[in-house]
């Protein structure tokens, strides 16, 4: 195999692995969401306006204005990043499940005890994140393409 063919083959393999790693690591909780369907604030606290999700280290931080009855407050919580598309919390004796759609654009919150407290939010902006494997593979691909393998 010629050095050019070998380099092209390596570059193609790197691009395939790079694409695959982005698919595997594509769930992105972070960003700003707009609340869509409203839950019933006379029964529970409901997110209103925008939900903001940020990350730091291995934690996700959630913050949103909320309406609880006739009171407006701020609801904030943190979780260890689930590195998946869902997690469950127990809040005031209730089981609440948070699910992120596979395209990371819709966040669904389901309350098992009180369905009227369930709601969804749609992402309006996202933080850009490149997984560690993506960065390493992109660098390796650039090196393979820019330097000769055999002299």
N, C-alpha and C positions, 0 to 999 in steps of 0.2 A: 504494500500500500504506500503510495507517495505521501510525502509530508503534508502536502496541501489536502489530500483526501483524508488523512488522519486528523488533521486540524479541523476540517469541516465536520467529520464524524464526532469528534469530541465536543465541538461547539453545539451541534445538534442535540447530543445527549444532555449537555448542560442546560440548554433551553427547555428540553422536555422535563427534566427534574425541577427546574426553576418554576415552570408552569404548574407542575404537580404540587409543589410545596405551597404555592399561593392558593391553590384550591383547598388543600388540607388546612391551611392556617387562615382561611379567608373570613372567619367569623370576627366581626368587629363591633363590639358593644359601644365603644366610645363614639360620641357625637351629640348632636342636638336633635331632639325629637319633638314633633308637634302632636299633642293629644288629639285623637280622633273621636272614637265613640266614648261617650261619657258614662261613667257609672252614676249611681244615685247618691248624691251627697247627703240626702236625709238619712241614709242608712249607714254610709261609710265615708271615709276620707277619699276624695277623688283628685287625681292629678289634673291640673288645669294649665293652660298656656303651654309652656315648654318644659320638657324633661331634659336635663343635662347629665351625660354620663362621661366621666373622665377616668383615667387610670393613673396609678402611681405604684411602682413596684409590682407586687402581685395582687393589688386590690383594685376593685372597681368602685367608684363613688357616684352615687345617684343623688340628684337634687331636683325638686320641682315645687312650684307653688301648689297648694292643695286646698280644696274646699271641704270642710268638715262641718256639716250642718249649715249654720249661718256664719261660721268663722273661717277666715282665710289665714292660712299658715304656710310654713315651708316644711316640706317633708324631705328628709335626707337620710341616707343609709349607705353602708358600704358592705361589700362582700369580697371574699377571696375570689379572684378571677376564676370562673369555672372552666375556662379554655374549652368551652363547648357552646352549644346553642340553647342551654337552659339551666336553670337552677331553681330550688325551692327554698322559701323562707317561712318561718312561723312567726306571725305577727298577731299579738293579742289573742292567742288561742286559735287563730285561723291559719290554714295552709294556703300560701300564695305561691303560684308558679309563674316564673318569668321565662318567656320563650322568645328567642331571636330567630327571625326567618332566615332561611339558607342564604339569601342575598344580603343579609344584615341590614335590611331597610325597615323592617317592621318589628316592633317589640309588643308582645301580647302579655298581658298580666291577667291571670285567671285565679279567682278566689273560689276554692272548692266549696266552702260553706255558704257563701253569699254570691251567687252568680251576678247579682246587680252591681257588685263591686268590681267586676272584671272590666278591663278596657284595653285599648290598643293605642300605640303611638307610632307615627311614621317619621323616619329619619329625614331631617332637613339638611344636615351637614354632617360630615364625618371627619375624624382625625385620620391622617394617613399613617399607616403602620406597615413596616416591612419586617417580616419575621427574620430571625437570625439566619436561617437556611437560605432565604431568598437573597440576602445581602452577600453571603459567602459565595453562592452559586453565580450571582451576577458578576462578582469580582473575578471568579475563576474563568467565566465565559469571556470576559474582556481580556484577560491575560492570554487565554488560548487563541483568541482572534488576533491579538496585536503582537504576539511574539512568535518567531519561528520555533517549531519543535525540534526539527533536525536541521543541522547546518549543511 
